[in-house]
Amino acid sequence: GQPRWVGHEERDKAAPLDTLETMAQGAAIYHEGTGRYLFLTGFAGVAPGEQLGLPGLEDPFPAGALYEAPNPWGPWRKAGMFPGGYIASIIPKDAGPRHFYFTAAGGGFVTYNLNVGRMEFDIGEPPAGTGGGSGVANGPPFRLLSTRKLEQVIGDLDFETLEPTRQQTETRFGIAHTDLGAPFEYQGKLYLLFGDSDPEAPGWDERHDDAIAWTDAAGPEDFLLNFLTDPSRPRGYANPRISCPDEGKDDCIDLGTLNVPVAGLGDGETMFVWFAVDSAGRSLLARSEDGGYTFRKVYDFGRTHFIDIAVALVSGPLPGMSACNSDQWVLIFGSGNHDNPDVYLAAAPIESLRAGDRQAVRFLSGADLSSGEPKLTWSPNETDCVPLFRIEHGPGLSPERRAMHAWAFGEPLIHYSPELGLWLATYNAQQKTIRLRTAPQPWGPWSESMALFDPAKDYGWGPAYGRYIGDGKNPNLGAEGELYGPYVIPRFTRLLPDGTVRLDWLLSTWQPYTVVLMESILERTR
């Protein structure tokens, strides 16, 4: 399911897209209403008029075809045929959830004048998924109305507006630059895990440079960050550190550059946090009993498929886990290294985290959703897991970035929204757009993705394209912006009076090295 790419000098190796056929012009579009890529072509063959929607006409007519696919590279499927000849273009403007407009000339009932046509289609239930992963549904049951930046939450000066920020984190806590901000609930407060903070600034500790903040805000209106402080630290804020009692070491893990906290979970008393370490080459679980100031290593967690982590606590039995009786389960969603860059699922009883029992972790190794009851299989081996869904990585990281980072990026955040009755997944695609998927259950079927934020398309709503997002013109490593860390803040999600949905989420921008709070308004389509 993953494409292979070659450079211009090897263009003779370009491969045809399976199933797609055309004898003349074709046109393509990403259709937001269905969450699918559509390819419209004329002269795909000839067919009796009856088969082309022309009642009572048995004579053969030139036939066009509409193809659909979840990704530009496929897999493509012929969705239907229609009477049509030369297709000039698909018109993105005014496309609806079940239609789009196109221009055509010649063939069938279309004359050689240039005509505007309207293509309407029905959308049926997706086929039941079987086998590796969980099957894939249609697009999410939402249509994006708008995405905008609410505020920059790190630093004293907004890099876009050049106005003072509301948060003033440098004046209040000594934090001018950081990224990430993975959210979780602990003892009634919202905690956020930030990554490398103020690297190479005066007082920088190259072994401990992460940061943790909390807030009791109920929404974006009163969202104010409070970082854990430590007057003994050079910059005044606390940097988490991990001890390894089994090794007799008070400070055993390098939490410097590229070694960051990625997910957290509170059980009422203990704070459990997953860290990506060894330049994001593996992950481990640690626990804190003092509110995040110090941590104790629990166990090594993932090396291949589970490096970037998101977690959720659920109640009740899990399908396929009858051998283990537990009232509460920790679901661990992971994305791995360059060879395992998609999204995977693991589970462990909450008691096993408290006991430090790594052997209790099980990885989803198969899912059959063809019937009403999901049939899941689990394995104790990380390498047996199958993807829940794929991240649109495209050609992937450049050789320079690949050498810097062992993980494949994506930063998926997956959580259950009681307001929507759905599981939501947000992640970045090629560090250039932010995508959203939904599912009725954590194992799926997961919908196709939709764009939650595309700065090239939505310029003017969000961070300035070219300042916050790379413009492709600067060859200097790290000098261009990127989109990553799209962390929805679940406690901020709202159903608005007009029936729309508001998601508030954090976004890291790389250049400048900061975090912004974003707002997306979505309309439910089903």
Secondary structure, DSSP 8 states (H G I E B T S, - for coil): -------GGGGGG----TT---SS-EEEEEETTTTEEEEEEEEEEEEEGGGGT-TT--SEEEEEEEEEESSTT---EEEEEEE--EEEEEEEEEEETTEEEEEEESSTT--SS-EEEEEE----------SSS--B-SS-SEEEEEEEEEEE-SSSB-TTT-SB-SS-HHHHHS-----EEEEEEETTEEEEEE-S-STTSTT--TTB--EEEEE--SSGGG---EE-B-TTSTTSB---EEEBGGGTBSS-S-BSTT-EEEEEEE-SS-EEEEEEETTTTEEEEEEESSSSSEEEEEEE--SSS-SEEEEEEEES--TT-TTS--SEEEEEEEE-BTTS-SBEEEEEEHHHHHHT-GGG-EEEEEEE-SSSS-EEEEES-GGG---SB----TT---HHHHHH-SB-----EEEEETTTTEEEEEEEETTTEEEEEEESSTT--B---EEEE-TTTSTTTSS-BTTTB--S---STT-S---EEEEE-GGG-EE-TTS-EEEEEEEE-SSS--EEEEEEEEEE--
